[in-house]
Amino acid sequence: MTEIFMAELIGTMVLILLGNGVVANVVLKGTKGNGGGWIVITTGWALAVFMGVLIAGPYSGAHLNPAVTIALAAAGSTPWEQVPAYIGGQMVGGMIGAFLVWLFYKDHFDAHENEADTQACFCTAPAIKNLPLNFISEVIGTFVLIFAVLYTTGMDVHLMGETATDIKVGLGTIGAIPVTFAVWVIGLSLGGTTGYAINPARDLAPRIMHQLLPVKGESGWSYSWVPVLGPIVGALVAVAASYLLPIA
């Protein structure tokens, strides 16, 4: 349990440091990457996932996302008793990663006046606030992610054979590249409405740090349930849908 907790903590910390870091580099005043645009942000997030999975994969399977953990538990790949260690590590790692982004870009946070931009460096917000549709956006985006994860991890176990009982089932068992591309295309195609949290820890943990740190603007708590519940619902729908196309 300790190994799982620490691997998820470090992997998620790196994920948030690099993922929210690219947002800060693009939107904050005076950075070298200011104005880089959406393609830079989505590419940075995809590669942030790659790095987090690369680091945590050998030790925990690199879920780095409570929606992934819940999906794999519901699918029978991860024991339910391990779920608290996974999600606890993800939340603590997300908070530490968000703190490091703030520390790294502190001068630029201090110089930047736009409160929405500052919040975006921590957590998501809708382009047009329509909570039911925002919720559906997160459900659909996470469905695509989890459906891809379930089939790639399932394929990996199948290829390893039934005797490979020591293989940890999770993102790390397939290598980081397929998940990197999944996150990238979700951001490019479906990220424009809500900022594609598709990960409760990616949104809630940095949102808590936004509340605690001396940064400009509100933390958007009235919206905060959408990027938490939406991904969980999307993950469970993906698990249910996977039974329509059973993994060989």
C-alpha angles and dihedrals in degrees: 000000000000091000091051092048094049095043092050091045094053095039093049091044090057091043092055095039091056098032098048087034092064090050090052091047091053102041108031122094118261100009121136089242097047112143094014092139141215097309090057091049095048092045091049091050092049092051090045087059089049091055094045092050092045091055102041100030099090093050108037106004088257103257091163088174131074089218090059091046093049092046094051091046091050089048091052096247097109123043112244091229089065094053096089091053091050096047094040091054091046093052096046091044091049091053093049092047091051091049090052091052090053091048093046094050099030096126090051093047088052092050096046118090103184106099094196090056091049092051091048089062088064111027143358131271131182121260087219114018108232105138099200093050092040087054091049090050091056092045092053096043092050091044089060092048096047094042088055092046093050094052097042093048091043090051090050094054090046092053091048091054133234093283094064093097094150093062113110109227109225143086093301093063093067098043123250102271102081092049090046091058092045092054091044096053092043089055094046096045106028106018100087098084103051107002089258103261090174085166125072093205092049089059109028099044095052090042089058089051091049087056093048101041125076096255132134124265141019123303095230099236094165088067098037096096092063098067090043104046097030095062092044092052091045090051093052092046089052091052091050091047091050089069088066088063104032116208109247 
